[in-house]
Amino acid sequence: MEPSTKETFEQQGYVILKQLYTPEEADALKAEAAAIMARHAVDKSGVFLGLTAESPLFKEAARAPELARVLKAIIGSSVMFMNDKLVFKNASTDFGSPWHQDYSYWHGSHKLSVWIALDDADAANGCLRVLPGSHVSAASHDGEVADDNGFIYRLDETDIDASRIVDFPAAKGDAIVFHDLLLHASYPNRSGTDRWALISTYKDGTQPDPEYGWAEAAFELE
């Protein structure tokens, strides 16, 4: 018998959703994200926070029926969308993300991140990498921060068992839902072309949390 979505998530710390959005839907989200960023000053970190706060298109994407079904299977009936961000890699913003756990950035209750490919992603242009099963405990984020690429909490690369790493090559519209303690990173983008991804964060609405200033567009999924 195939394991359920919840069983797979509990064992691995993530589940993969192929074609959560069609390529056309992914293209529309990318175009909308570009229009939003054009209205703002964007720094070299390659990250823009708060798309749903500005766009009904992103709010619709955040509550897509299939995504809501999967999140409720993992979390339960009360699922809160917290916020989203665009991670854009291109010819000028091409560094990889270091190994880290998202929990270091918010604490409180554990949350789920949904990483959505807005471009095809592979090892050449910076696809995501994960360490299955690493979500069972918090790791020490004491890796050296010798750059200004925005990751103040990171692991030293030598602390990662390379034999356990799983790459996530993705077609545009594919997604991966992962626990905020799952260790993950990404390759640098050496292709000279775009590799954009949308990352949305959700939580169990029954769990208490501090007031997060970054969760200005929070809402409960139907």
C-alpha positions as CSV (number, residue, x, y, z in Angstrom):
1,M,0.0,0.0,0.0
2,E,1.3,3.4,-0.9
3,P,2.0,5.7,2.1
4,S,-0.4,8.6,2.6
5,T,0.6,12.2,2.1
6,K,0.8,12.6,5.8
7,E,2.9,9.5,6.3
8,T,5.3,10.5,3.6
9,F,5.6,14.0,5.1
10,E,6.2,12.6,8.6
11,Q,8.9,10.2,7.3
12,Q,10.7,12.5,4.9
13,G,9.8,16.0,6.1
14,Y,8.5,16.9,2.6
15,V,6.2,15.8,-0.2
16,I,6.5,16.7,-3.9
17,L,3.5,18.0,-5.9
18,K,4.0,17.7,-9.6
19,Q,2.3,20.3,-11.7
20,L,0.5,22.0,-8.8
21,Y,0.1,24.8,-11.3
22,T,0.1,24.6,-15.0
23,P,3.0,26.2,-17.0
24,E,0.7,28.9,-18.1
25,E,-0.3,29.6,-14.4
26,A,3.4,29.7,-13.4
27,D,4.1,32.1,-16.3
28,A,1.3,34.4,-15.1
29,L,2.6,34.4,-11.5
30,K,6.1,35.2,-12.8
31,A,4.8,38.1,-14.9
32,E,2.8,39.5,-11.9
33,A,5.8,39.1,-9.6
34,A,8.0,41.1,-12.1
35,A,5.3,43.9,-12.2
36,I,5.2,44.0,-8.4
37,M,9.0,44.2,-8.1
38,A,9.2,46.9,-10.7
39,R,7.3,49.1,-8.3
40,H,9.8,48.6,-5.5
41,A,13.5,48.9,-4.8
42,V,14.9,45.4,-4.9
43,D,18.2,44.6,-3.2
44,K,20.9,42.1,-4.2
45,S,19.6,39.4,-1.8
46,G,17.4,38.0,-4.6
47,V,14.4,37.9,-2.3
48,F,11.2,39.9,-2.3
49,L,8.7,39.5,0.5
50,G,4.9,40.0,0.4
51,L,3.4,39.3,-3.0
52,T,0.0,38.2,-1.7
53,A,-0.3,41.5,0.2
54,E,-0.2,43.3,-3.2
55,S,-1.9,40.9,-5.6
56,P,-5.2,39.0,-5.8
57,L,-3.5,36.6,-8.3
58,F,-1.1,35.5,-5.6
59,K,-3.9,35.1,-3.0
60,E,-5.7,32.8,-5.4
61,A,-2.6,30.8,-5.9
62,A,-2.0,30.6,-2.1
63,R,-5.5,28.9,-1.7
64,A,-5.5,26.7,-4.7
65,P,-7.8,23.7,-4.0
66,E,-5.2,21.0,-4.5
67,L,-2.7,22.8,-2.3
68,A,-5.3,23.3,0.4
69,R,-6.2,19.6,0.3
70,V,-2.6,18.6,0.8
71,L,-1.9,21.1,3.5
72,K,-5.0,20.0,5.4
73,A,-4.0,16.3,5.1
74,I,-0.7,17.2,6.8
75,I,-1.7,19.9,9.2
76,G,-5.4,19.4,9.9
77,S,-8.6,21.3,9.1
78,S,-7.3,24.8,10.3
79,V,-4.6,26.0,7.9
80,M,-3.3,29.6,8.0
81,F,-1.5,31.2,5.1
82,M,1.2,33.5,6.6
83,N,3.1,35.1,3.8
84,D,5.0,34.5,0.6
85,K,8.2,35.6,-1.0
86,L,9.8,35.5,-4.4
87,V,13.3,34.1,-4.7
88,F,14.8,35.2,-8.0
89,K,18.1,33.9,-9.3
90,N,19.5,35.3,-12.6
91,A,22.7,36.2,-14.3
92,S,23.5,38.9,-11.7
93,T,22.0,37.3,-8.6
94,D,23.4,33.8,-9.0
95,F,24.6,32.6,-5.6
96,G,23.3,29.4,-4.0
97,S,21.4,29.2,-0.7
98,P,23.4,27.7,2.1
99,W,22.2,24.7,4.2
100,H,19.6,25.9,6.8
101,Q,16.3,25.3,8.5
102,D,13.6,27.9,8.1
103,Y,12.6,27.6,11.8
104,S,15.6,29.6,12.8
105,Y,13.9,32.7,11.2
106,W,10.6,32.6,13.1
107,H,10.5,30.1,16.0
108,G,7.0,29.8,17.6
109,S,4.9,26.9,16.2
110,H,6.3,24.8,13.4
111,K,5.3,25.8,9.9
112,L,5.3,24.5,6.4
113,S,6.9,26.1,3.4
114,V,5.7,25.5,-0.2
115,W,8.5,26.0,-2.8
116,I,7.0,26.5,-6.2
117,A,9.0,26.6,-9.4
118,L,8.2,29.5,-11.7
119,D,10.9,28.4,-14.1
120,D,12.3,25.0,-14.9
121,A,14.9,24.3,-12.3
122,D,17.9,21.9,-12.4
123,A,21.4,21.7,-10.9
124,A,22.8,24.2,-13.5
125,N,20.4,27.0,-12.6
126,G,19.9,26.5,-8.9
127,C,17.4,23.8,-8.1
128,L,16.5,23.0,-4.5
129,R,18.4,20.3,-2.5
130,V,17.0,18.6,0.7
131,L,18.1,16.2,3.4
132,P,15.3,13.7,3.9
133,G,14.4,13.0,7.5
134,S,16.4,16.0,8.9
135,H,13.2,17.6,10.2
136,V,13.1,15.6,13.4
137,S,15.4,18.0,15.3
138,A,16.8,21.5,15.2
139,A,20.4,21.9,14.0
140,S,23.1,24.3,15.2
141,H,23.3,27.2,12.7
142,D,26.8,28.3,13.4
143,G,28.3,28.3,10.0
144,E,30.5,31.2,9.0
145,V,28.6,34.1,7.4
146,A,31.3,35.5,5.1
147,D,29.0,37.3,2.6
148,D,25.9,39.6,2.5
149,N,23.5,37.3,0.7
150,G,20.9,37.4,3.4
151,F,21.3,34.0,5.2
152,I,22.4,34.9,8.8
153,Y,21.6,31.4,10.0
154,R,23.4,28.6,8.2
155,L,25.1,25.3,8.7
156,D,28.7,24.6,7.7
157,E,28.8,22.6,4.5
158,T,31.0,20.0,6.3
159,D,28.2,19.2,8.7
160,I,26.0,17.8,5.9
161,D,26.1,14.1,5.0
162,A,26.4,14.4,1.2
163,S,25.3,10.8,0.6
164,R,21.8,11.7,2.0
165,I,21.2,14.7,-0.2
166,V,18.3,14.6,-2.6
167,D,18.1,17.1,-5.5
168,F,14.7,18.5,-6.6
169,P,14.8,19.2,-10.3
170,A,11.5,20.8,-11.2
171,A,9.4,21.8,-14.1
172,K,7.7,25.2,-13.8
173,G,4.6,24.7,-11.8
174,D,6.0,21.8,-9.7
175,A,6.1,22.3,-5.9
176,I,7.6,20.8,-2.8
177,V,5.9,21.2,0.7
178,F,8.4,20.9,3.5
179,H,8.7,21.1,7.3
180,D,10.5,24.2,8.7
181,L,13.1,21.9,10.3
182,L,14.0,20.2,7.0
183,L,17.5,21.0,6.0
184,H,17.6,22.5,2.5
185,A,19.8,24.5,0.2
186,S,20.1,25.3,-3.5
187,Y,22.8,25.2,-6.1
188,P,24.2,28.4,-7.5
189,N,22.7,29.6,-10.8
190,R,25.5,29.2,-13.4
191,S,23.2,29.2,-16.4
192,G,22.9,32.9,-17.0
193,T,19.1,32.6,-17.2
194,D,16.3,33.0,-14.7
195,R,15.4,30.6,-11.9
196,W,12.5,32.1,-10.0
197,A,10.6,30.4,-7.2
198,L,7.7,31.4,-5.1
199,I,7.8,30.2,-1.4
200,S,4.6,30.4,0.6
201,T,4.5,29.7,4.4
202,Y,1.6,28.1,6.2
203,K,0.8,27.0,9.8
204,D,-1.7,25.1,11.9
205,G,-4.2,27.8,12.8
206,T,-4.9,26.2,16.2
207,Q,-1.4,26.8,17.4
208,P,-0.5,30.0,19.3
209,D,2.3,32.2,17.9
210,P,3.8,35.6,18.5
211,E,2.7,38.5,16.4
212,Y,4.8,38.3,13.2
213,G,5.2,41.7,11.4
214,W,5.9,39.9,8.2
215,A,2.5,38.1,8.2
216,E,0.4,41.1,7.2
217,A,-1.5,39.2,4.6
218,A,-2.4,36.2,6.8
219,F,-5.7,34.4,6.2
220,E,-7.3,31.0,6.9
221,L,-7.8,28.6,4.0
222,E,-11.4,27.5,3.3
